[in-house]
Amino acid sequence: MNEPMAEPRPLTPPDERALGVDVSHWNDFVDFGTLSAAGVAFAVVKISQGSQLRDGRRSQHLNAARRAGLLTGGYHWCDPTNDPARQVENFLRAGDDLPLDFCAVDVEQHWRDWDEWVSRKITRVLPPAEISRCARLVAEGIARRTAKPTLIYTRTTFVQAYAAPMLDWLAEWEVWLAQYPYPRGKLTVDWQTLRGEHLPRAFGPALPRGVKNWRMWQFSGDRFILPGGGGQPLDLNWFNGSLSDLRVWCGQTAVSGAPPKLSLEEMVRRLWAAHPDLHLEK
């Protein structure tokens, strides 16, 4: 069941928000050039998980997104069964020398046993205080060590059901919330149709108690198959602000560097990839 959508509040209008994607090793191939041509402004890439695991496609995705002119962030999956300090070190080492404008800590694990998660028969649930403590320590460590904007990624329903102690401190952080206002099932569309017919009309996701606003909203997970996504659904996100606002938030005062010069063939290729039905228009 989806959470009730948040009541309208003075936020950036939907048609002015910067659009982004988040990807991981589950995304075999992403054509970030096509995404950039379609107006995607940023990409968030999985860097690490727990105290040892590292995403095998992190360099591929980040460097490709950067070459396409996107702003880039990196996220760490917080595993409450692992030591927080070691998780921070894992993220820092895995992300060393990678182009990161901002960071995020993914807080959605409530199970103790990964075998139970794989079998979808979770019986051993972590204590809420343990989830909250680990998330806060990992986020504090990453924010302090990187000196970059750092988000907490989670769901309002997750916090309510599994990590209520997070409500004691979550309002101190900028949040990246997941909430999908769509029915189940996949839909193949082009970017123009997505923007014209399928973007959420709501002002934002439901907020955890005490949290006054959201910085990013993951509004789609496995719904839309789009040009440039390699035939797989793309996670879609809004930044609560314009592209200029996003650049300022990332610490940039102006566009870094001149836009890449594209050949006529490359411009046509990107145009057709982003709008495959263009030839049908009169």
Secondary structure, 3 states (H helix, E strand, C coil): CCCCCCCCCCCCCHHHCEEEEEECCCCCCCCHHHHHHCCEEEEEEEEEECCCEECCCHHHHHHHHHHCCCEEEEEEECCCCCCHHHHHHHHHHHCCCCCCCEEEEECCCCECCHHHHHHCCCCCECCHHHHHHHHHHHHHHHHHHHCCCEEEEECHHHHHHHCHHHHHCHHHCEEEEECCCCCCCCEECCHHHHHHHHCCCCCCCCCCCCCCCCCEEEEECCCEECCCCCCCECEEEEECCCHHHHHHHCCCCCCCCCCCCCCHHHHHHHHHHHCCCHHHCC
